[in-house]
Amino acid sequence: MVVYLAQGELKHTREDVINYFSSKQSLIESNNDDEHFVENIGNEPAVLYVFESSAVGLPSTINK
């Protein structure tokens, strides 16, 4: 998945890795069986556009 943050500020935590994102930034998100958390840390609502692709008949994420 490609996530575009159109508005707001996010904190993304996956295990011990913390990343911060602000308006007009993008990130790539995948499911590698790791728990992750996304938190809105700004003073306004976060607006995200999420783009996902897959093939017909296949899941969009694969859990190992």
C-alpha positions in Angstrom: 0.0 0.0 0.0 1.1 3.5 -0.7 -0.3 6.1 1.8 -0.3 9.8 1.0 -0.8 12.1 4.0 -2.7 15.1 2.5 -3.2 16.8 5.9 -2.1 16.3 9.4 0.9 14.8 11.3 1.3 11.1 12.1 3.5 9.0 14.3 4.1 5.5 12.9 5.5 2.9 15.3 6.6 -0.6 14.3 8.5 -2.5 17.0 11.3 -0.2 18.1 11.2 2.0 14.9 9.3 5.3 15.1 8.8 7.5 12.1 7.0 10.9 11.8 5.1 12.1 8.8 3.6 15.5 8.0 1.3 16.9 5.3 2.2 16.1 1.7 4.5 13.1 2.5 4.0 9.5 1.5 4.9 6.2 3.0 4.8 2.5 1.9 3.0 0.2 4.3 3.1 -3.6 4.3 2.0 -6.3 6.6 5.0 -8.4 7.7 3.2 -9.9 10.7 4.6 -7.0 12.8 2.2 -5.1 14.9 2.3 -1.4 14.1 0.5 1.7 15.3 -0.4 5.0 13.6 -1.3 7.9 15.8 -2.5 11.4 14.8 -0.2 13.8 16.7 -1.4 17.0 15.1 -4.0 19.5 16.1 -6.2 18.9 13.0 -7.8 15.7 11.5 -5.4 13.6 9.5 -6.5 13.0 5.9 -5.0 10.0 4.2 -5.3 8.6 0.7 -4.5 4.9 0.6 -3.6 3.2 -2.7 -3.6 -0.6 -2.8 -3.0 -3.0 -5.6 -3.3 -6.7 -5.9 -4.1 -9.3 -8.6 -7.5 -10.8 -9.1 -7.9 -13.8 -6.7 -4.9 -12.9 -4.5 -5.0 -11.2 -1.1 -3.8 -7.6 -0.8 -1.5 -8.6 2.0 0.1 -12.0 2.9 0.6 -13.1 6.5 3.6 -15.4 6.9 
